[in-house]
Amino acid sequence: MNDFLKQWGEAAYTTTGFFWMALWAFILGYIISSMIQIFVTEKRMQKAMGENEGKSVLLGTFFGFISSSCSFAALASAKSIFKKGASFVASIAFLLASTNLVIELGIIISIFLGWQFVVGEYVGGILLILICWILIRVINPKRLIEKAKKNLESQDDEEETDASKDWKKQIKKEDSWAKVAKKYKMEWQMVWKDVTVGFTIAGLVAAFVPDSFFQTLFINSGQGNTDFTFLEILEHVVVGPVAAFLTFIGSMGNIPLAALLFGKGVSFAGVMAFIFSDLVVFPVLRINAKYYGWKMSLFILFLLFTALVGTSLSLHYGFDLLGILPDPSQVKIQDSKYFKIDYTFFLNITFLIISGYLIYLGFYKKKDVQHSMSEMAPKSPLLEKVLKYLAFVCYIWLFGGLIIKFFIQ
């Protein structure tokens, strides 16, 4: 019983420590994301998209890069761009870029995993887009694309009103920043459940799951082992998405768990595959089926999974060739003093003050400012309810664990 209580306390402390490490990055990332979504609207993106496929793919990648990292927002935006004239491959490029190339994700990865994974994330995001582009050109699914367009045309969507005109003028107005504040609130509303559950799972895994479990799940993994055969790496790359599917948490919430996997000895390729897997989970498959039909949804799943496997393997062997494969010992996920007076402390305090000002501006000083909501993909009400209750259970678990660690043990 004492061992369980000790592990409970450690799990809760690890979870809160993880979140404290990442807090400033979350706030910075979502402020940047909110600013971009207010000052660079979806209509502007669509207007900039040309008929030329190469140009539209480049623009889709760029607009994805400066867009939101929430998978559900990305799915809705990609659908809207495709419906309004962008090529299918450009909408896939946007989808991949907006979930893998975004700034806030890179910041979180740098905190938990180090610079090699940041490079892997951004280079990998571009590789994912290139592989999908090649596969679409080779397979040339014209009928599927035409049928998907017809499915979209039969759906009535509310159009986003483009209120902002000249962004240079808008950025100087207090009302515009009030809209950024409201968007910032929406960003947190979209991810708080995923982040809560994801970070709690990471703490539970760190405290309760033995290394032997990972060595069974990921063949030949183990601390200090970096010598893998091709088949072992391939198995890690395939199992990574399965692990992501079982956690069903978004990319931001999955990063601490990715750090745990790497610290436990899972190969670089396997961890990258795990990080890239946020678009090959069942909720995304179901949403794409609602938009485009099941055949196209399964085709998109095939595209993304194939690209994910190819990208993860290419990154692993490319980094190995350059001699820059990361060392699992660089990831210190346990036995850390998370709450100390260092740069993280001062960054968190600074960004909490900024966050407080945005809340004041958007919800107290400028209550009357209206902000048209960006379209969101239709989430499953059942899944959202399950996640909500899971998040509340997580808070009770964390509160109890911290009391045990600091007042009982």
C-alpha positions in Angstrom: 0.0 0.0 0.0 2.8 2.4 0.9 4.5 1.6 -2.5 1.3 2.5 -4.3 0.8 5.8 -2.4 4.5 6.7 -3.1 4.0 6.0 -6.9 0.7 7.9 -6.9 2.5 10.9 -5.4 5.3 10.6 -7.9 2.9 10.3 -10.8 1.0 13.4 -9.8 4.2 15.3 -9.2 5.6 14.3 -12.6 2.5 15.3 -14.4 2.4 18.8 -12.7 6.1 19.1 -13.3 5.7 18.3 -17.0 3.0 20.9 -17.3 5.0 23.5 -15.4 7.9 22.9 -17.8 5.7 23.5 -20.8 3.3 26.2 -19.6 5.1 29.2 -21.1 5.4 27.4 -24.4 1.7 26.7 -24.5 0.8 30.3 -23.7 3.3 31.7 -26.3 2.2 29.2 -29.0 -1.5 29.9 -28.5 -1.0 33.6 -28.5 1.0 33.4 -31.8 -1.7 31.0 -33.2 -4.5 33.3 -32.1 -2.8 36.4 -33.6 -2.3 34.7 -37.0 -5.9 33.4 -37.1 -7.3 37.0 -36.5 -4.9 38.9 -38.7 -4.5 36.3 -41.5 -8.0 35.0 -42.2 -9.0 31.8 -44.1 -10.5 33.9 -46.9 -7.1 35.5 -47.5 -5.6 32.0 -47.7 -8.1 30.9 -50.2 -7.7 34.0 -52.3 -3.9 33.5 -52.4 -4.2 29.9 -53.6 -3.6 29.6 -57.3 -4.5 27.1 -59.9 -0.9 25.9 -60.3 -0.5 22.7 -58.3 3.1 23.4 -57.2 2.2 26.9 -56.1 -0.9 25.8 -54.2 1.1 23.0 -52.4 3.7 25.6 -51.4 1.1 28.0 -50.2 -0.9 25.3 -48.5 2.3 24.3 -46.6 3.0 27.9 -45.7 -0.5 28.7 -44.5 -0.5 25.4 -42.5 2.8 26.4 -40.9 1.2 29.7 -39.6 -2.0 28.1 -38.7 -3.4 26.3 -35.6 -2.0 23.0 -34.3 -5.4 21.7 -33.2 -6.2 18.7 -35.4 -9.9 19.4 -35.4 -9.5 23.0 -36.5 -7.0 21.9 -39.1 -9.4 19.3 -40.5 -12.2 21.9 -40.9 -9.8 24.5 -42.5 -8.4 21.9 -44.9 -11.9 20.9 -45.9 -12.9 24.5 -46.5 -9.9 25.3 -48.6 -10.5 22.2 -50.7 -14.2 23.0 -51.1 -13.4 26.6 -52.3 -11.1 25.6 -55.1 -7.7 24.5 -53.8 -6.4 21.2 -55.2 -6.8 18.0 -53.1 -3.0 17.8 -52.6 -2.8 21.4 -51.5 -5.5 20.8 -48.8 -3.5 17.7 -47.6 -0.3 19.8 -47.5 -2.2 22.4 -45.4 -3.5 19.7 -43.1 -0.1 18.1 -42.5 1.7 21.5 -42.1 -0.9 22.8 -39.7 -0.4 19.8 -37.4 3.3 19.1 -37.8 5.1 22.4 -38.8 3.5 24.8 -36.3 5.6 26.9 -34.0 4.1 26.0 -30.7 4.6 22.3 -31.3 8.3 22.9 -32.0 8.7 24.8 -28.8 7.1 22.0 -26.7 9.3 19.4 -28.5 12.5 21.4 -27.8 11.6 21.4 -24.0 10.9 17.7 -23.7 13.0 16.0 -26.4 15.8 18.4 -27.7 16.9 20.0 -30.9 17.2 16.8 -33.0 13.5 16.1 -32.6 12.6 19.7 -33.5 14.6 19.3 -36.7 13.0 15.9 -37.2 9.5 17.4 -36.7 10.0 20.2 -39.3 12.0 18.2 -41.9 9.6 15.3 -41.3 6.6 17.6 -41.9 8.0 18.6 -45.3 8.8 14.9 -46.1 5.2 13.9 -45.2 3.9 16.5 -47.6 6.3 15.4 -50.4 5.5 11.7 -50.0 1.7 12.4 -50.0 2.1 14.6 -53.1 4.1 11.8 -54.9 1.5 9.1 -53.9 -1.4 11.3 -55.1 0.4 11.9 -58.5 1.2 8.2 -58.9 -2.3 6.8 -57.8 -4.2 9.8 -59.4 -7.5 9.1 -57.6 -9.6 11.4 -59.9 -12.9 9.7 -59.2 -12.4 9.8 -55.4 -11.6 13.5 -55.5 -14.6 14.3 -57.7 -16.9 12.3 -55.4 -15.4 14.0 -52.3 -16.0 17.5 -53.9 -19.7 16.5 -54.6 -20.1 15.4 -50.9 -18.8 18.7 -49.8 -21.0 20.7 -52.2 -24.0 19.0 -50.7 -23.2 20.2 -47.2 -24.3 23.6 -46.1 -21.6 25.4 -44.1 -21.7 28.8 -42.4 -19.3 31.1 -44.1 -16.7 32.9 -42.0 -17.1 36.6 -42.2 -13.9 38.4 -43.1 -14.1 41.4 -40.9 -10.5 42.4 -40.9 -9.2 44.5 -43.8 -5.7 45.9 -43.6 -3.8 43.8 -41.0 -1.3 46.6 -40.4 -4.1 48.9 -39.3 -5.9 46.1 -37.4 -2.9 45.2 -35.4 -2.8 48.7 -33.8 -6.4 48.5 -32.6 -7.3 47.4 -29.1 -10.5 45.8 -30.5 -8.4 43.5 -32.7 -6.4 42.4 -29.6 -9.7 41.7 -27.8 -10.5 39.4 -30.7 -7.1 37.7 -30.3 -8.0 37.3 -26.6 -11.3 35.6 -27.4 -9.5 33.4 -30.0 -6.9 32.6 -27.3 -9.7 31.4 -25.0 -11.1 29.2 -27.8 -7.6 27.6 -28.4 -7.5 26.6 -24.7 -11.1 25.4 -24.9 -10.1 23.1 -27.7 -7.2 21.5 -26.0 -7.6 21.6 -22.2 -9.1 18.1 -22.0 -6.4 16.5 -24.3 -3.6 18.3 -22.5 -4.9 17.3 -19.1 -5.4 13.6 -20.0 -2.2 13.4 -22.0 0.0 14.9 -19.3 -1.7 12.7 -16.6 -1.1 9.6 -18.7 2.6 10.6 -19.1 2.9 10.9 -15.3 1.1 7.5 -14.7 3.4 5.8 -17.3 6.5 7.3 -15.7 5.6 6.1 -12.2 3.7 2.8 -12.8 4.7 1.2 -16.1 8.0 -0.9 -15.9 10.6 -0.8 -18.6 9.9 -4.4 -19.4 6.5 -3.4 -20.9 8.1 -1.1 -23.4 10.7 -3.7 -24.3 7.8 -6.1 -25.1 5.8 -3.6 -27.0 8.8 -2.1 -28.9 11.1 -5.0 -29.8 14.6 -4.7 -28.4 14.0 -1.3 -26.8 15.7 -0.5 -23.5 17.7 2.2 -21.9 21.1 2.6 -23.4 20.3 0.4 -26.5 20.6 2.3 -29.8 21.6 -0.7 -32.0 18.5 -1.7 -33.9 18.0 -3.8 -37.0 15.9 -2.5 -39.9 13.0 -4.9 -39.0 13.1 -3.7 -35.3 13.0 -0.1 -36.4 10.1 -0.9 -38.8 8.2 -2.6 -35.9 8.7 0.5 -33.8 7.4 2.7 -36.6 4.3 0.6 -37.0 3.7 0.2 -33.2 4.2 4.0 -32.6 0.9 5.0 -34.4 -0.9 2.1 -32.6 0.2 3.5 -29.2 -0.9 7.0 -30.3 -4.3 5.5 -31.4 -4.8 4.0 -28.0 -4.1 7.2 -26.2 -6.2 9.2 -28.7 -4.6 12.5 -27.4 -3.7 15.4 -29.7 -0.1 16.1 -30.6 0.5 18.7 -27.9 -0.6 16.4 -25.1 1.4 13.5 -26.6 4.8 15.1 -26.4 5.6 14.2 -22.7 4.6 10.6 -23.5 6.9 10.7 -26.6 9.7 11.8 -24.2 8.9 8.9 -21.9 9.0 6.5 -24.9 12.4 7.8 -26.0 13.8 7.8 -22.4 12.7 4.1 -22.1 14.8 3.2 -25.2 12.3 3.3 -28.1 14.1 4.2 -31.4 14.2 7.7 -32.8 12.1 6.5 -35.8 9.5 4.9 -33.4 9.1 8.1 -31.4 8.9 10.3 -34.5 6.1 8.0 -35.8 4.3 8.3 -32.5 4.5 12.2 -32.7 3.3 12.2 -36.4 0.3 10.0 -35.6 -2.2 12.6 -34.6 -4.0 12.4 -38.0 -4.2 8.6 -38.2 -6.5 8.1 -35.2 -10.1 7.0 -35.3 -11.8 10.4 -34.5 -10.0 11.9 -37.5 -10.9 9.0 -39.8 -14.6 9.4 -38.8 -14.5 13.2 -39.4 -13.0 12.8 -42.8 -15.7 10.2 -43.6 -18.4 12.8 -42.7 -16.7 15.4 -45.0 -15.7 13.3 -48.0 -17.2 9.8 -47.6 -15.7 6.6 -46.2 -13.7 5.7 -49.4 -11.8 9.0 -49.4 -11.4 8.9 -45.7 -9.7 5.5 -45.9 -7.6 6.7 -48.8 -6.4 9.7 -46.7 -5.6 7.3 -43.9 -3.6 5.1 -46.3 -1.8 8.2 -47.6 -0.9 9.6 -44.2 0.1 6.2 -42.7 2.3 5.4 -45.7 3.9 8.8 -45.6 4.4 8.5 -41.8 6.3 5.2 -42.1 8.4 6.4 -45.0 9.2 9.7 -43.3 10.1 8.2 -39.9 12.5 5.6 -41.5 14.1 8.3 -43.7 14.7 10.6 -40.7 16.2 7.8 -38.6 18.7 6.6 -41.3 19.3 10.2 -42.5 20.2 11.3 -39.0 22.3 8.2 -38.4 24.2 8.9 -41.6 24.9 12.5 -40.4 25.9 11.2 -36.9 23.2 13.3 -35.2 20.8 10.6 -33.9 19.8 11.8 -30.4 20.9 9.9 -27.3 18.0 8.6 -25.0 20.1 9.6 -21.9 19.5 13.3 -22.9 15.9 13.0 -21.9 15.6 13.3 -18.1 11.9 12.6 -17.4 12.2 11.5 -13.8 14.1 12.5 -10.7 13.9 16.1 -11.8 13.4 19.2 -9.7 10.7 20.8 -11.8 9.8 23.7 -9.6 12.9 25.7 -9.1 14.0 29.3 -9.7 15.3 29.2 -13.3 14.5 30.5 -16.8 11.3 28.4 -16.8 10.0 30.1 -13.7 10.6 33.6 -15.1 9.1 32.7 -18.5 6.0 31.2 -16.9 5.5 34.2 -14.7 5.9 36.6 -17.7 3.5 34.7 -19.9 1.0 34.2 -17.1 0.9 38.0 -16.8 0.5 38.4 -20.6 -2.3 35.8 -20.5 -4.0 37.6 -17.6 -3.9 40.9 -19.6 -5.5 39.2 -22.6 -8.2 37.7 -20.4 -8.8 41.2 -18.9 -8.9 42.9 -22.3 -11.1 40.4 -24.0 -13.6 39.5 -21.3 -13.8 42.5 -19.0 -12.7 45.7 -20.8 -14.0 44.7 -24.3 -17.0 42.5 -23.5 -18.9 43.8 -26.5 -16.3 42.8 -29.1 -17.7 40.1 -31.4 -15.4 37.5 -32.9 -16.6 35.2 -35.7 -15.7 31.6 -34.7 -13.5 29.6 -36.9 -15.1 26.5 -38.2 -14.4 23.3 -36.2 -14.6 19.7 -37.3 -17.7 17.9 -35.9 -16.3 16.2 -32.8 -18.0 13.2 -31.4 -20.3 14.3 -28.5 -19.7 10.9 -26.7 -15.9 11.2 -27.1 -15.9 14.8 -25.9 -18.0 13.9 -22.9 -15.7 10.9 -22.0 -12.7 13.2 -22.3 -14.3 15.8 -20.1 -15.1 13.4 -17.3 -11.6 11.8 -17.7 -10.1 15.3 -17.3 -12.1 15.9 -14.1 -11.0 12.5 -12.8 -7.4 13.5 -13.7 -7.7 16.7 -11.6 -9.0 14.6 -8.6 -6.1 12.1 -9.1 -3.5 14.9 -9.3 -4.9 16.8 -6.3 -4.9 13.6 -4.2 -1.4 12.6 -5.3 0.1 16.0 -4.5 -1.4 15.9 -1.0 0.0 12.4 -0.5 3.5 13.5 -1.7 3.8 16.7 0.3 1.7 16.1 3.4 1.3 12.3 4.0 4.5 10.6 2.7 
